[in-house]
Amino acid sequence: MLSKKTVKIGSEEYEVREVTIAQMLPILPKFGTDEQQQAQVELLKACVYKDGELLGDKIDSLGIKSFMLLTPAVLEVCGMSGE
């Protein structure tokens, strides 16, 4: 069973869903390198849903506040938060 978490930002509600191994393998090597920020964006594109639909490239049009609030939830759901 994959993990998921709801994140509310203002009046918007997002669902963060854990990715599969197949989804994570292309992204994982970028963590811990100078591509880490891009890896976080790619991970958000693979994990964040709104109204049941994956946001994907629509992540790029979110405000930085949303990015900053969604990133810790994505890392937590994917087991990368250090907790």
Residue frames relative to the residue before (quaternion, step in Angstrom):
aa qw qx qy qz dx dy dz
M 1.0000 0.0000 0.0000 0.0000 0.00 0.00 0.00
L 0.3290 -0.7510 0.5430 0.1813 3.55 -0.79 1.02
S 0.4790 -0.6757 0.4895 0.2725 3.56 -1.08 0.80
K 0.0087 0.7761 -0.6301 -0.0239 3.53 -1.29 0.40
K 0.0952 -0.7831 0.6143 0.0202 3.53 -1.26 0.51
T 0.3290 -0.7248 0.5721 0.1980 3.56 -1.10 0.75
V 0.0853 -0.7756 0.6251 0.0193 3.55 -0.98 0.94
K 0.1520 -0.7817 0.6009 0.0687 3.56 -0.78 1.06
I 0.0162 -0.7737 0.6325 -0.0324 3.54 -0.85 1.07
G 0.7925 -0.0871 -0.0024 0.6036 3.55 -0.26 1.29
S 0.7803 -0.2699 0.2196 0.5196 3.57 -0.74 -1.02
E 0.5837 0.5833 -0.3627 0.4331 3.60 1.31 -0.05
E 0.1437 -0.7767 0.6084 0.0771 3.56 -1.09 0.78
Y 0.1022 -0.7919 0.6020 0.0081 3.54 -0.87 1.06
E 0.2269 -0.7330 0.6183 0.1702 3.53 -1.21 0.51
V 0.1898 -0.7612 0.6145 0.0837 3.54 -0.85 1.05
R 0.0778 -0.8092 0.5823 -0.0070 3.56 -0.70 1.15
E 0.5340 -0.6222 0.4768 0.3167 3.53 -1.06 0.84
V 0.3787 -0.7120 0.5426 0.2349 3.57 -1.06 0.77
T 0.5163 -0.6109 0.4957 0.3385 3.54 -1.29 0.31
I 0.6798 -0.4550 0.3656 0.4440 3.56 -1.27 0.18
A 0.6538 0.5299 -0.3148 0.4389 3.59 0.91 -0.91
Q 0.6643 0.4869 -0.3033 0.4792 3.60 1.04 -0.72
M 0.7083 0.4958 -0.2553 0.4328 3.57 1.01 -0.85
L 0.5763 0.6457 -0.3785 0.3282 3.60 1.00 -0.75
P 0.6979 0.4492 -0.3156 0.4600 3.68 0.83 -0.71
I 0.6779 0.4996 -0.2764 0.4631 3.60 1.18 -0.57
L 0.6071 0.6438 -0.3393 0.3191 3.57 0.93 -0.95
P 0.6791 0.5007 -0.3358 0.4187 3.68 0.76 -0.80
K 0.6114 0.5743 -0.3475 0.4190 3.61 1.19 -0.41
F 0.5705 0.5728 -0.3913 0.4397 3.59 1.19 -0.41
G 0.7830 0.2769 -0.2377 0.5038 3.56 -1.00 0.87
T 0.6574 0.4342 -0.3215 0.5254 3.59 1.26 0.31
D 0.6849 -0.4535 0.3450 0.4542 3.57 -1.26 -0.15
E 0.6238 0.5219 -0.3347 0.4760 3.59 1.31 0.01
Q 0.3258 0.7961 -0.4697 0.1986 3.59 1.27 0.16
Q 0.6561 0.5058 -0.3326 0.4507 3.61 0.89 -0.81
Q 0.6448 0.5006 -0.3198 0.4810 3.59 0.99 -0.78
A 0.6192 0.5437 -0.3361 0.4560 3.59 1.06 -0.74
Q 0.6384 0.5178 -0.3288 0.4651 3.59 1.01 -0.79
V 0.6396 0.5091 -0.3248 0.4756 3.60 0.98 -0.78
E 0.6497 0.5109 -0.3166 0.4655 3.60 0.94 -0.86
L 0.6480 0.5145 -0.3147 0.4651 3.56 1.02 -0.79
L 0.6259 0.5159 -0.3339 0.4802 3.59 1.00 -0.77
K 0.6447 0.5310 -0.3218 0.4461 3.59 0.95 -0.84
A 0.7117 0.4490 -0.2462 0.4809 3.58 1.14 -0.63
C 0.7594 0.4308 -0.1836 0.4518 3.60 1.20 -0.53
V 0.7286 0.4788 -0.2447 0.4244 3.60 1.01 -0.73
Y 0.0890 -0.7893 0.6073 -0.0155 3.52 -0.88 1.13
K 0.0563 -0.7528 0.6536 0.0541 3.54 -1.25 0.55
D 0.8338 0.0004 -0.0657 0.5481 3.54 -0.79 1.09
G 0.7214 -0.4756 0.2347 0.4454 3.57 1.02 0.87
E 0.6783 0.4644 -0.2903 0.4898 3.60 1.26 -0.05
L 0.5068 -0.6395 0.4892 0.3080 3.54 -1.02 0.86
L 0.4257 -0.7108 0.4982 0.2557 3.58 -0.87 0.94
G 0.1060 -0.8322 0.5375 0.0857 3.60 0.99 -0.74
D 0.8526 -0.0812 0.0802 0.5099 3.58 -0.85 -1.00
K 0.5193 0.6289 -0.4215 0.3964 3.62 1.22 -0.22
I 0.4670 0.6685 -0.4352 0.3816 3.59 1.28 -0.30
D 0.6215 0.5866 -0.3353 0.3964 3.58 1.02 -0.83
S 0.7164 0.4413 -0.2606 0.4734 3.61 1.11 -0.52
L 0.4816 0.6461 -0.4535 0.3807 3.61 1.25 0.09
G 0.5501 -0.5987 0.4681 0.3461 3.55 -1.21 0.48
I 0.6446 -0.5405 0.3778 0.3868 3.54 -1.22 0.47
K 0.5839 0.5690 -0.3784 0.4383 3.62 1.09 -0.61
S 0.6505 0.5043 -0.3159 0.4720 3.58 0.94 -0.85
F 0.6273 0.5352 -0.3290 0.4602 3.58 0.97 -0.86
M 0.6951 0.4890 -0.2772 0.4482 3.57 0.86 -0.99
L 0.6898 0.4569 -0.2793 0.4873 3.59 1.11 -0.61
L 0.6792 0.4881 -0.2926 0.4636 3.60 1.07 -0.65
T 0.5999 0.6126 -0.3640 0.3639 3.60 0.99 -0.77
P 0.6801 0.4646 -0.3289 0.4620 3.67 0.75 -0.82
A 0.6334 0.5269 -0.3346 0.4574 3.60 1.05 -0.71
V 0.6362 0.5200 -0.3206 0.4712 3.58 1.02 -0.83
L 0.6693 0.4959 -0.2993 0.4654 3.59 0.88 -0.92
E 0.6403 0.5222 -0.3175 0.4653 3.59 1.02 -0.78
V 0.6867 0.4896 -0.2865 0.4546 3.58 0.79 -1.02
C 0.7206 0.4231 -0.2363 0.4959 3.59 1.08 -0.73
G 0.5290 -0.6747 0.3872 0.3390 3.59 1.27 0.21
M 0.5610 0.6201 -0.3731 0.4019 3.57 1.18 0.50
S 0.4815 0.7135 -0.4100 0.3017 3.60 1.22 0.20
G 0.5102 -0.6609 0.4172 0.3591 3.58 1.24 -0.14
E 0.5756 0.5779 -0.3800 0.4362 3.57 1.26 0.17
